[in-house]
C-alpha cells in the first residue's frame, strides 16, 4: 500500500480532491434546489394572499399590481405552474383603485 502511494501519490491526491469536490457539489446543488423551492412557495403564498385580498376589495392599487406582477415573474422563472398563471392573469384584469 505504501509503495503504491509513494509511486502514485499525485494521482491518489487528485482522486481524493475530486471525490471531495463531487460530494460538496452534490450537497450544494441539493441545498440550492431546496432554497429555490422555498422561495417559490413563499412567492406563491404572497401572490395568492394578495389575490384574495384584492378580490374581496373588488379592486387593486397600482403598487399592489406591480408587486404581484414582479412576484409572478420571479415565481415563473423558478418554474411556477399554470394555477398561479391563471391567478396572475385575473389580477392583471382587476380594476385599479
N, C-alpha and C positions, 0 to 999 in steps of 0.2 A: 504494500500500500504506500509506504513512504517513498519507495523507489519510483512508483508511478507518479506520486505528487511532485517529487523532485524533477522528474522528466517533463511532466505535463502541467506544472503549476499554473502557468498562464491560462491555459485552456480551462482548467478547473475553476480558476478565479473568475474568468469571464462567464462561465456557465452559471456559477453561483450568483453573480451580479444580474445576469439576465433572468434567472428564476425569481430572484427577489423583486426585480423591476416588474416582471409579469404579474406577480401576486399583488403588488402595490397598484398597478394599473387596473387590474380587475376589481379591486376594492374601491378604487377611485371612481370607476365607471358605475359601479353599483350604487355608490353614495350619490353621485351626480344625478342618476335616474330617479332616486328617491326624492331628492330636492326638487327636481323638475315636476314630479308627480304632486308633491306637496304644494308647490306654488300654483300649479294648475287647479288643484282642489280649492285653494283659497280664492283664486280668481273666479272660479265657478260660483262659489258661495256669494262672493261680492256682487257678481252680476245678477244672480237670482234674487238676492236681498233688495238690490236697487230696483229690479224689475217689479217685484211685489209692491214695494213702497210707491213707485210711480204709477202702477196700475190702480192702486187704491185711490191715489190722488186724482187720477184721470189725466194727468199732465206731467211734464218733466221740465226741469230747468236746463238751460244750455250747458251749464257747468256739469251737471249730473250726466247729461247725454254724452258730453265729451269724455268724461271719466269712464263711463261704461264702454264707450267705443274703444278707448285706449286699453282698458282691461280685456276687452274681447280680442283685440288684435294680438295681445300677448298670449291670451288663452289659446287662440287659434294657432299661433306659432309653436306652441308646446304640444300641438296635436289634439286640440279640442274636437268634440264631436258635434253632430248635427243638432242636438237638442238646444244647446246654447246658441247656435247659429240662428235657429228659429226665434229664440227669445230676443236675440240682438236685433234681428230684422223688425220684430214687433216694437221694440223700444225705439228704434230709429224712426218709426212711423207715428209715434205718440206726439200729440200737440205740445208745443213748447209754451212754457209759462210766459 
